[in-house]
Amino acid sequence: MSPDPILAAPIQTIGSPLLWTVTLLVLLGLLAVDFAITRRPHDVPMREAVGWTVFYLALPVIFGFALIPLYGSQVSVEFFTGWVVEKSLSVDNLFVFMLLLAAFAVPPALAQRVLLYGIVGALVLRAIFIAAGAAVISAGSWAFLLFGAILLVTAAKVMRDARSGHDQEVAIDRMRSVRMLRRLMPVTDGYHGSRLTVREAGRLALTPMALVVAAVFMTDVVFAVDSVPAVYGVTSDPYIVFATNAFALLGLRALYFVLRNALSRLRHLNHGLAVILAFIGVKLVLHWAHTVWSWVPDVPTPLSLVVILLVLTTVTVTSVLANRSDREREREPVGTH
């Protein structure tokens, strides 16, 4: 029996110790700036949100093009494809955050601090999952089959939920993280700014802010299970996987305030995400099969990028048309056909 090709050589990565160090320092610096901005709670005006959103969208574009002279166009295409996938999934993540903020009645001025906690938690979890994913891939090509199966199952669930047509709701009292925290410590009735704990009657107590942060963190765990295998379907380079996740998550705080009125109107977004996850799942299965039987086709990354962009464009257009049709139907006089 011939040795597994994945086992025959270590995972190739452009991530040298110096590049990892610089990347992490820049990431920590950007997060420090975000924490400084959110230190004084305020409702984010649209102009501020748009400015930061443009900044955080420009960063990955500059980074992606900078990869071409340094590492070649293939690495650049892998980065852009992974980033588009992660940014698409992060928009769905934002929609869940919106539901959580509404369910916990988070004051508008505190929303950006909650989102920032969520982003930091997501980055930590993604780093753990990326390291675990790299270890699994090093163990053998069967990892691609495993990741493909995870994405196909997830795609089926996302499509089923999307087709059900039921509005998503968050039942706070049924969340395990909330129930556990309430059993461990008392919880105050109201918010105390961005503080997670306060002293009441000489006793340490949690604030509702701590509960919503815990709920957001648990949501991050679910999204990490889907997103990391999705990017490993585009590239097996752990550094590129981490970079796509970091660039997709940075700026979510500002993007939330830009899209909060539009998120609920992207009614077909989950349909598109299901198609994308299924496509990448099939791509991973084919890649595993290609390592076993060389005649099985391997889906090229540029084709993946084209398919993903087409799916996102299609669901955006269909969402706009469906919303317009609903508005026209509402304006029709009662009794007309």
N, C-alpha and C positions, 0 to 999 in steps of 0.2 A: 504493500500500500504506500502510495506516495505521500510525503508529508504535506500537511495543510499549508497552503501558500501564505496564509496569515501568520502561521507559526514560524515559517521559514525566515522571516525578517521582522524586525521591530517596526512599530508604526512610524511612518515618516512624518515629520513635523517641521514647520519653519520656526517654531517657538524655541529660540535659544534662551538660556538663562537671562541674558541681558534684555532681550525683547519682552520676556515675561515680566521682568522687574520694572521696566519702563511702562509697560501697559498697566500693571497694577498700581503704580504710583500715579499715573494720569487718572485712572479710575477713582482712586481714593481722593485725589484732588477735586475732581468733579463732584463727587458725593459730598465732600466737605463744603463746597460752594452751595450745593443744594440745601444742606442743613443750615448754613448761615442765612440763606434766603428765607427758609421756613421758620427761623427762630422766632420771628415776630408774626404770629398768626394774622393772616389777612385773606379776604376773598380775592382771588386772582383775577385781575381785569383781562379782557381778551387781548389787548395789545401786548401785555407782558407774556401771556401764554403763547401767543403766536411767535414772538421774538425768540423765546427759548426753544420752541418747537423747531423753528427754522435752523437754529444753531445745532440742535441735536440731530437733525436730518442731514445737515451739511457735513458733520464729522465723519459718519461712515462712508459717505460718498468720496470725501477726500482720502480717507484711509484705503478704500477699495481701489482707487486709481493709483495710489502710491505703491500698492502691491505689485503693479504691472512691471515697472522697471527693476524692482527688487527681487521678485520671485516668479514673474511670468504671468501671462494672461489667464492660464488655467486656475491658478490660485485665486486671482482676482474674481473670476466668474464664480468659483465656489463660494467665496465670501459673499458676493452680492446675492447669490441664490439663497444661501442660508439666512442672510439678513432679511430678505423679503419674506421668507417663511416665518422667521421669528417675529418680525414686525406684525405680520398678519395675525399670528397667534396671540401676540401681546394686546392687540385691539380687542380680541375676545376676552382677554384677561381684564382689560379696562372695564368692559361691560359688567363683569361679575363684581369688580370693585365698586362700580356705580350702585349696584343692587345692595351691596354690603353697607355702603355709606348711607343709603336711604333707610335700610332696615335698622341701623343703629342710631339713626337721627343725628348724624355727625354734623355739627355746625359748619357752614361753608368755610369759615375762616380756618378750621382745623383740617379740612379735607386734604390739603397739600401735604401736611405732615404725615397723615395716615398713609397716603400714597407713597411717600418717600420711605417709610418703614417697610411697606410692601415691596418696594423695589430692592432695598437692601437685603431683605429676606430672600427674595427671588434670586438675587445674584449669588448669595451664599449657597443656596440649594442647588442652583445650576452648576456651580463649581464642583460640588460634591458628586452630582449625577454625571457630570462630564468626566471626572476622574474615574468613576466607577464604570462608565461606558467604555473608556479607553482600555481599562483592565479587562473587561469582558471581550472586547474585540481582539485583544492580544491573545486571548485564550483559544480563539479559533473562528473560522468563518461562519460557524453556526450562530454567532452573535447577530449577524445581519438578518438571519431568518427569525431570530427571537424579536429583534427590534421591528422587523416588518410585521410580524404577527401582532405586536402591541399596537402599532399604528392602525392596522386594519380593524382590530376590535374597537379601538377608540373612534375611528371614522364611522363605523356602524352605529355606535352609541350617539355620536354627535348628530348624524343624519336622522336617526330615530327621534331624538329630542327636537330637532329642527322641524321635522315633518308633523310632529304632534300638534304644533301650533299653540301650545299652552304658554302663557306668560311665565317667565321665570320668577320665582319668589324665594326669599331667604327667610327661613323659620329660625329665628335666633335661639329660641328655647330648645330646639332639637339639635343644635350644633354641639358636638362632643367637647370641643375645646372650651366653649363658653360654660357648659355645665360643669366641667372639671374645675375651671378657675373659680366659679362661684362656690364650689364645695370647699376649695382650699382657703379662700379669703373672702371677706365681705367686700361688696361693691357699692360705691357711692351712687346716689340717685342721678347726679348731674355731672357734667364735664368740668374739669378744673384746668382749663387751657389745654396745653399739650402734655400735661403731666400724666404719667401712667399710674402713680401711687400717691396717696396723701395720708395724713394722719387725722383721724376723726375720733374724738373722745379718747385720745391717748392710744389709739390702736391703728396699725397700718392697714389701709384699705386700698383696693384697686379702684380705678376710675373706669367708666365706660370706654375710655380711650384704650385701655389695656385689653379689653375684651375684643374691640374691633381690630386691633393690631394682631391679636392671636388668631382671629378668624381669617384675616388677610394672609397671615403666614401659612395657615393650613391650606388655604386656596392655592398658594404658591407651590405647595408640595404636589398637588394634583396636576397643575400645569407643567411642572418640571418633568413629570413622568411622560408627558406627551411631547414636549418641545425638544428635549435633548435627543431622543431617538430620531425625531424628524430631521434635525440638522446632521446627525450622523448618516442619514440617508443621502446627504449632499456631499459631505466630505468626511474623511476619517481622521483628519488632522485635529487633535484636541485644541490646539491654539486657535485655529479658525473657528471651531465650534464655540469656544469661550468668547472670542471676539464678536461673533454674530449675536450671541446672547446679550453680551454687555451693551453693545450699541443699540440693540432692540429695546432693552429695558431702560437705558438712560434716556431721559426726556419723556418718559411715560407720564410723569407728574404734570408737565406742561401740556402734553398732548391730551390728557384727560379734560382739561378745561377748554380746549379747543373743540373737542368732539363730544362733550357731554350732552349737547342737544341733538347731535347727529347720530350718536351710538344707537339709540332706540329705532332710528329710521333705516339702519342697515339690516333690514329684516331677513335678507338672504345670506348674511355673512356666514352663519353657521353651516349653511348648505355648501358654500364654497370651501370652508375650512375642512369639512368632511371629505370633499372631493380631493383636496390637496393632500390630506393625511393618507387617504386611500392610495393616491397616486405614488406618494413616497414609499408607502408600505409595499406596494407592488414592485417599485424600483429596488428596494432592499432585498426582497425575495429573489428577484431576477439576478441581483448582484451575487447573492449566495449561490444560486444555481450556476452562475457563470464561473465561480471558483471551482465548482465540481465538474461541470460539463462545459467546456470552452465554447461549444457551439451555441449556447444560450445567449441571447443578446443582452448587452449591458446598456442601460439607458444613459446617454451622455448628459453631463451637467448643463450645458447650454440649452438642450431641449427641455430639461426640467424647469429652467428659469422661464422659458417661453410659455410652457404650460401653466405654471403658477401665476404669471402675470395675466394670462388670458382668463383664467378662472376668476381672479380677483376683479378684473375689469368687468367681466360678465355679471357677477353677482352685484356689483355696484350699480351697473346700468339697470338690471332687473329690479333692484330695490327701489331705485328712483322712479321707474315706470310704474311699479306696483303702488307706491305711495301717491303718485299723481292720479292713478286710476281711482284709488280710494277717495281722494279729495273731490274728484269730479262726480263720483257716485253720491257723495254726501251733499253736493250742491244741487243734485237733481230733485225736482219737486216730488213730494210724496204721491205715490199712485201712478207715476210714469214708468214706462218699461223701456 
